[in-house]
């Protein structure tokens, strides 16, 4: 059996159609994991998708998007990070791996790439994320990176239209 190789890199504006496809897949497959709604994001124009990625320049808006690609250069995972100000506190968001690639170390590849990119953006003092507490594999992955649960946030409206509890996890 041939081993599939994966690589992670910053998502380029030219990849906006591939990014759109996997982002919408994420919202459709796992709506309980995202605060965005599939129906709303489907309505974004092509220009809005391109602008979303164009704003992902760490020196400009303090936002990044990372993709994990397979050998055919298709996305198998995506994730991002942003900071609201000039601090070195970053929020990791929108982490998703396609169902067929889960359990293959893709999440680890993605998180390592996100953290490496943030170091290039001026460093990191604190990483913050939220995860649906029922997503046990994701919680386990984040704990393996040194994230600790700091709070349980109750009744968060998620993309499936339901209220879910989330863990806030922090790594300093």
CORBELRA-V830914 format. One line per field, one symbol per residue. phi: phi as a letter, one per 30 degrees, with the letter a starting at -180 (. if undefined). psi: psi as a letter, one per 30 degrees, with the letter a starting at -180 (. if undefined). A space follows every 50 residues. Layout:
BEGIN
phi=???
psi=???
END
This chain:
BEGIN
phi=.dddcbbcadddedcedddeddddeddddbddcbddceeddddddedddd deddddcedcchbbbbbccdddicdbabababbdbcdccccdbhdabded cdicidededdddddddddddjjbcbcbbbbeddceddddddddcjdbdc accdhcdcddicdbcbccbbbc
psi=kkkkkllklkklefgeeeeeeeeeeefeehfffkflkeeefffkleeeee eeeefhjefdghklkkkkkafghkkfllllllkfaglhkkkklhkkkkef fkgggeeeeeeeeeeeeeefgglkekkklkkkffieeeeeeeefggkkkf kkjkhkklfgglklklkkkkk.
END
